[in-house]
């Protein structure tokens, strides 16, 4: 395991026990948790993007603000729903944010997940073309976005106002290196192969929208193996990155046990259920004494196959609790996986 990051879903709301009661709370606490995670030697701060819900929705202001407050930690998304995006405007925002960060942006993009809005992307002005599905539209937007951040010309120049230039103009600014830091959130083995063929890194979550009857970690490890095989066959000439997400909650003190002690009984096994009209397999949560869950994670086939582990955090418990949680994982769990804090690796 080379890198560990946190993944915040950015929930907020005036519910009992919440320390994240408003959208402002969620945004400012996201920035503060990125700062705290960097101080702990954690490698990444990633944020979920979800529309029409009390969650973080427009990621680039948050990522840029976190970039201005940090100097080393990677900053990313998991994932941006490309059905909703204007590819060229997103290319401008992504490049500007990456420049502010000094090249630390790691953008997870995808077709998106089930959402509370019916035809939400259409409300944003985007609908599939004739013969397209929502997934086709998301992939088309993704390809347009990737061409734009790579510097492709997208619109004819007007010589009167372009200093006499002719031909196609690219969007500006451009951030070198950003095209290699785009990840596709794949929910199946087939989409992982598609992402590999197109040179995108793989971001695999805590669920897969298919079920073959094998444990979740084995199915996800198979997805990763197929991704790497397709990547090698495509001959991209660089090493891809692969992340998996896990809910990891070590019970170290009474506060941890009060919050999550009972959850260990309910969530310690895979679950299979219907999602968006298809059968899906959901991975289990790792909740318990640090030594025990460290051993379980070390035996998780997909965690071993990935280079990056994203830890989903209960963001509504606030920055102080989540910084403590990440610190406990960094001290008591992650070393068993072969991980060391950033400064230790730098010294080595």
PyMOL commands that set and color helices and strands:
alter all, ss='L'
color gray80, all
select helices_A, chain A and resi 23-40+59-69+82-84+87-101+120-123+134-149+178-181+189-197+216-234+254-260+263-266+290-298+301-305+315-337+342-347
alter helices_A, ss='H'
color red, helices_A
select strands_A, chain A and resi 3-8+44-47+74-81+105-110+155-156+168-169+182-185+201-204+207-208+242-246+248-250+271-275+278-282+286-288+308-313
alter strands_A, ss='S'
color yellow, strands_A
deselect
rebuild
show_as cartoon
